[in-house]
Amino acid sequence: MDYAELERLFATQRAVRHFDSRPIDDATIETILAAATRAPSARNAQPWRFIVIRERATKERLGKVFDELGAQMYGAGAPERTPWEDVPVLIAITSEYAFGTAEAGMAALGASIYPAVQNLLLAAHALGRGTVLTTRWKAREQEVRPLLGLPETMAIHAIIPLGYPAARQGKNRRKPIGEVTFREQFGTPWK
């Protein structure tokens, strides 16, 4: 792959919240998860664990938590989306506490998990599937944990809806580098 191909992938990756009903086969999920597991992790601990959720009732219960929090946070302004029970697959990204307790190891876990999440998002996009990273449900994580069967020795980091986009996605819009980058310290313009 040359950089132009990679840049095109970056420029067209979007948060997809609307999905059609086409199923996602296990082989595609395995390809996407294989890409996720190629990410670097602290001490090469590879603490990520993935839960692939297809069961409608579980997706519906997770979606209910997500929607209730969206109503609290955004009111009528919550982003529209395909109801989670109608999304072909949800993937929960969890981890073992590979670096000690939850509090002590959370920074190392984040540094180990979110590169895997980005690989997952990019792989799905490269294969023509849509995704969106969600963490809103973390405000009610204690309700979500039993739905995923998580023991206390594990953390949950993200839930990713995965499916075919319901509509064609265009190029993403991003601020110019000069608006978001500083030289040496915050406030010193890049250029």
C-alpha positions in Angstrom: 0.0 0.0 0.0 1.3 3.4 -0.8 0.6 6.5 1.3 -2.0 7.8 -1.2 -4.2 4.7 -0.6 -3.9 5.0 3.2 -4.6 8.8 3.0 -7.8 8.0 1.0 -8.8 5.6 3.7 -8.3 8.2 6.4 -10.1 10.9 4.4 -13.2 8.8 3.8 -13.6 7.1 7.2 -16.8 8.4 8.9 -18.8 7.7 12.0 -21.7 5.6 10.6 -24.8 5.5 12.6 -27.3 4.3 10.0 -27.1 0.8 8.7 -29.0 -1.4 6.3 -30.1 -4.9 7.3 -27.6 -6.9 5.3 -25.8 -9.4 7.7 -22.1 -9.4 8.4 -20.6 -12.9 8.0 -18.1 -14.4 10.5 -15.3 -14.4 8.0 -15.5 -10.6 7.6 -15.7 -10.1 11.4 -12.6 -12.3 11.8 -10.7 -10.2 9.2 -11.6 -7.0 11.0 -10.7 -8.4 14.4 -7.4 -9.8 13.0 -6.5 -6.2 12.0 -7.5 -5.0 15.5 -5.1 -7.5 17.1 -2.2 -6.2 15.0 -2.2 -3.0 17.0 0.7 -2.3 19.4 0.1 -2.6 23.2 2.0 -1.8 26.3 4.6 -4.5 27.1 3.0 -6.4 24.2 0.3 -7.6 26.7 -2.4 -7.7 24.0 -5.1 -7.3 26.7 -8.0 -6.8 24.3 -10.9 -9.1 24.3 -13.7 -8.8 21.8 -17.4 -9.8 22.3 -19.3 -10.1 19.1 -23.0 -9.5 19.8 -25.7 -10.6 17.3 -28.5 -11.6 19.7 -31.3 -9.1 19.2 -32.4 -9.0 22.9 -28.9 -8.1 24.1 -28.5 -5.5 21.4 -31.9 -4.0 22.4 -31.0 -3.9 26.1 -27.6 -2.2 25.3 -29.4 0.2 23.0 -31.9 1.1 25.6 -29.1 2.2 28.0 -27.5 4.1 25.1 -30.7 5.9 24.1 -31.7 6.8 27.7 -28.3 8.4 28.2 -28.6 10.2 24.9 -31.9 11.7 25.9 -30.4 12.9 29.2 -27.3 14.3 27.5 -28.7 15.8 24.3 -32.5 15.9 24.7 -34.1 16.0 21.2 -30.6 16.8 19.8 -29.2 13.2 20.2 -27.8 12.0 16.9 -30.2 9.8 15.0 -29.2 6.2 14.4 -30.4 2.8 13.5 -31.7 1.2 16.7 -29.0 -1.1 18.0 -31.3 -4.2 17.9 -31.5 -3.6 14.1 -27.7 -3.2 13.6 -26.3 -6.5 12.3 -23.4 -6.7 14.9 -22.2 -4.9 17.9 -18.6 -5.5 19.0 -17.7 -4.8 22.6 -14.0 -4.1 23.2 -13.0 -5.2 26.6 -9.8 -6.1 28.3 -8.2 -7.9 31.1 -6.6 -5.7 33.8 -3.2 -6.6 32.5 -1.4 -3.8 34.4 -2.8 -4.1 37.9 -6.0 -2.8 39.3 -8.5 -0.8 37.2 -7.3 2.5 38.6 -3.6 1.8 38.5 -3.6 0.4 35.0 -6.2 2.4 33.1 -3.7 4.7 31.3 -1.7 1.7 30.0 -5.0 0.0 29.1 -6.2 2.9 27.1 -2.8 3.2 25.3 -3.1 -0.5 24.5 -6.8 -0.7 23.6 -7.5 2.4 21.5 -4.9 1.6 18.8 -6.8 -1.7 18.4 -10.1 0.1 18.2 -8.7 2.4 15.4 -7.4 -0.6 13.5 -10.9 -2.2 13.8 -12.6 1.0 12.5 -10.2 1.3 9.6 -10.3 -2.3 8.6 -14.1 -2.3 8.6 -14.1 0.9 6.4 -11.6 -0.6 4.0 -14.0 -3.6 3.6 -16.9 -1.3 2.9 -18.6 -1.6 6.3 -19.5 1.2 8.6 -18.8 1.7 12.3 -19.0 4.2 15.1 -17.0 4.3 18.3 -19.4 4.6 21.3 -18.6 5.3 25.0 -21.8 7.1 26.2 -23.0 4.0 27.9 -20.0 4.2 30.3 -22.1 6.4 32.5 -24.1 3.3 33.3 -21.4 0.7 32.9 -22.6 -1.3 35.9 -25.8 -2.1 34.0 -23.8 -3.0 30.8 -21.3 -5.3 32.4 -23.8 -8.1 33.3 -25.3 -7.9 29.7 -21.8 -8.8 28.4 -21.1 -11.4 31.2 -18.0 -9.5 32.3 -16.2 -10.6 35.4 -14.8 -7.9 37.8 -11.3 -8.7 36.5 -12.2 -7.0 33.1 -12.7 -3.5 31.8 -15.0 -2.4 29.0 -13.8 0.3 26.7 -16.0 0.7 23.6 -19.0 -0.7 21.9 -18.8 -0.6 18.1 -22.0 -1.0 15.9 -20.9 -2.7 12.6 -22.8 -3.0 9.4 -23.2 -1.8 5.9 -23.8 1.9 5.7 -27.5 2.7 4.8 -26.3 5.6 2.6 -23.2 6.5 0.7 -20.7 8.3 2.9 -18.7 11.2 1.5 -15.3 12.6 2.4 -15.0 13.6 6.1 -14.6 17.2 7.0 -11.7 18.1 9.3 -10.2 21.4 10.5 -6.9 22.5 8.9 -3.8 21.4 10.7 -2.9 25.0 11.5 -6.1 25.3 13.6 -5.4 22.3 15.8 -1.6 22.3 16.0 0.8 24.4 18.1 4.6 24.7 18.2 6.3 23.9 21.5 3.4 24.9 23.7 -0.3 25.6 23.5 -1.1 28.9 22.0 2.1 29.2 19.8 0.9 28.9 16.2 2.1 26.1 14.1 2.8 28.5 11.2 
